[in-house]
Amino acid sequence: MSGPRRTAFITGAGRGMGKAHATVLAEAGYAVGLTDVDEAAAVAAAEEITQGGGTALGLKADVSVRSDVEAAVSAVADWAGGIDVLVSNAGLIHSNELLADTDDDFWRKTFAVHVDGALHSSRACLPWLERSGTGRMIFISSIWGQAGIGHSYAYCAAKGALMAFAKNAAKELGPKGISVNAVAPGGVHTAMTAELDEAALAEEYETVPLRRYAEPEEISYLIRYLASPESSFMTGQTLSINGGQVIGGF
């Protein structure tokens, strides 16, 4: 990455896709501030990036708590001298509840992490993104927010809300030089899919024209593009990255 070093603030980055996003951005020359509700995971991920030659800081933050997020944003901005990119990645894995069985507490918790977390993170980062002049907000949605699945109502609804949030923020913040987009991955090999046996995975792959799930880094390469100057005229979009799953009988 040429020019002054840019800084990315990434939530839910202690493991899985969030960690991959932080690693890929660090390899591209970004300073990365990693937050996670699991402090040890965030610190370990940052240390791994640092040992690989990157610049990273790991911090604890529960994105559903506004004061936690504000403190983490302040710490990263102080450490790096600013924030140019927000990657709002933190989330909960889905449950398989049907409509009649949807639990009120789980519904509220899911929205608190996914949607309240996006609000808290974007609001806290906003002053820094404005100062950047080329700020980026990137929200991690899901194919399930686009197409539904017939269960997991809290997860699907929260991921759908993030796409609407991104479009709305793009209209407000575009005149300030900030682009806002969402990314909707399909199946990705994470801790959740690791729990599936080979037969279950093979059945899942049949819904994907490419006949496989993505590796986390394959999603991260799109994040890297959206964070970069090359994406300067893209805003208000939800970018699907699902191996063709939405056309494959999903």
N, C-alpha and C positions, 0 to 999 in steps of 0.2 A: 504494500500500500504506500503510494507516494504522498508527499505533503505531511502536514502535522499529524501526529498520532490521534486517532479517533477513539472514543471510549464507548463501550456498550454496557448497559445495565441489563442483566438477564435474571429473571425470576425462575424458581424451580430448577436450578442449574446444578444441583448436587449429583444428579445421576440421569440416565436415560437421554432423551432428546435434548433437554436443557444443557446437560454437560457437553453433548456433542456440538450444540450451537456455540457454546463458549469456546470450545477447543478449536473449531473451524475458524471462528472470528479471530482468536488469538493468533492462529497460524497465518492469518491474512494481515496481521500487524496491529490489530485493535488491542487496547487495554480493556480487559473484561472484569466487570464486577459481578460476581456470582452470588446469588442469594438462594437460600433454601430454608425450609422450616427445620430441617435437620442440619444443624450447624456443622457437625463433624463431616458430613458429606460435602457441604459447600467448601469447607476449608481444605479437605483432601483433594477435591477436584481442582481447586485453585493451585494447590501445591504441585499437583501433577502437571498442570499447564506451565507453571513457572519452571519446573525442572526440565521441561521440554523446550525452554527458551522463550516462552511467552511472558506476558505481564498480566497478572491476575490477582484479585483479592476476593476471598471468600467470607461471607457474612451470614449470620442467621437472620431470617425475616419470615414472619407469618404474613403472607400477603393479604389475608382477610382482616388484618389489624392495621388500620391506617398509620398509627404512630410507628409501628415496626417498619413499614415501608419508607416512611419519611426519614427515619433515622438511617436506614441503609442507603437511601439515595444521597443523603447529605454526606455520609462517610465515603461513598464512592466518588462523589464529586470533589470532595476535599482531597482525596487520595490522587485522583487523576487530573484534577483541574477543570473538570466539566463532564458532561454526558452528552453524547451525540446520538445514541441509538438506544431505544428501549425494545427489548424482546420480552413480551409478557407471555411467559411459557407455563407458569405454575398451574397445576391442576390436580384433580383427583381422578383416579381410574373409575370407570363406570361400574355400576352394578347392573344386574339384569332384570330390574323390577318392571313389572307390567303396570299399566295405568292404575288399576284398582289397588295395587300393592305399593304404590309410590309412598315412601315415608316422608313425612313433613320435615323432620329434622335433617334427613339426608338431603332433601331438596334444598333447604336453606344453606346447608354447609357447602353443597356443590356450587351454588350461586355465589356464596361468600368468597370462595377460593377463586373460581374462574372469572366471575364478572365484577364483584367488588374488588378483587385483586387487580384486575385490569384498570379499574377506575383509580384505585389508590396509586398504582404504579405510574400511570400516565399523568395524573395530576401532579404527583411529586416531581416527576422528571420534566414536566412542561417548561418551567423557567430555563432549565439548562438546554433543552432542545431549541427553544427560541433563540438563546444566545448563540447556539451552534450555527444557525443560519441555514444548515442543511440537515435538520433533525429528522429522525426516522422513528416511527412507532410501528412495531410489528406484533400482531396478536396471533397466537397459535390457536386456531379453531380446529375443526375436524370434519372429515367426510360425513360423520354422523350428524353434524349440525346442518349439513346441506341436504342429505338424502333421507335422514332418519334410518331407524333400524327395526322399529316395531317394539322396542322395549328401552330401558335405560333413559327414562324421560328426563330426569334431572340433567344428565350429561348432555343429551342431545339439545335440550332447550338452552342450556348455558353456552354451549359451543355456537349455537345459532345466534345468541345474543351478542357474542363477540364480533360476528360479521357485521351486524347492524351498528354496533358501537364504532367499528373501524370506519364505516361509510360516513357516519355522522361526524366523527372527529376529522375526517379528511376534508369535509366541506368547511368546517370552522378554521382548521389550522393551515390549510393550503396557502392562504395569503401571507402566513408567517414563515413560509419556506419549509414547513414540516409535512412530510408525506406519511400517510397512514395506510397500512395494508394488513390484511389477514392472510394466513396460510392455513389450508385445510388438508392435512395429511390423511391418507388412507391407512391401511395396516402398516405398522412399523415394528420391527423386532426390538422389543423392550422387555423389561421385567415381566410385564403383563402377558405378552405372548410366549415368554419362556415357560409359562405354566401350562401351555397347551401341549398335548402329546402329538406325535407325528401324524396320526390319523386326523386329528382335529385340524392341524395346520394344513394338511393336504386338502381338506375340505374347504378351508378358507381360501387357499390359493386358487381354487377353481372359480372363485368369483372375480379374480383379477386377470385381465388379459395377459399381463406379463408373467402370470403364474408364480408370483412370489410376493413377499412383503418387502418394504424398503428397509435398508439399514439406516440408523439414525442420521448418519452423516449425509445421506442423500437428501434429507430434508434440510439439513444445515446449509448445504450449498445454495439452496434457494434463499435462505435467511441471509447468507453472505451477499447475494446479489441485491436483495432489497435494502440492505444496509449500505450499499456502495453507491458511488456517484452514477454508475451506469443505470440505476433505476430512477433517476431524477424526475422523469415525467410520468411515473406510475404512482397513482394514489387512489384510495377509495375502493380497492379491488380485493376480492378473495381469490387467491391463487390455489387451485386444486393440484395436488401432487399425490396421485393415488394409483399409479400404474394402470390407469384406465378402469379402475374398479367401478366407477359410477355407470359405465356402459357395459360392464361384464356380467350382468345378472345379479348385481348387489341388491 
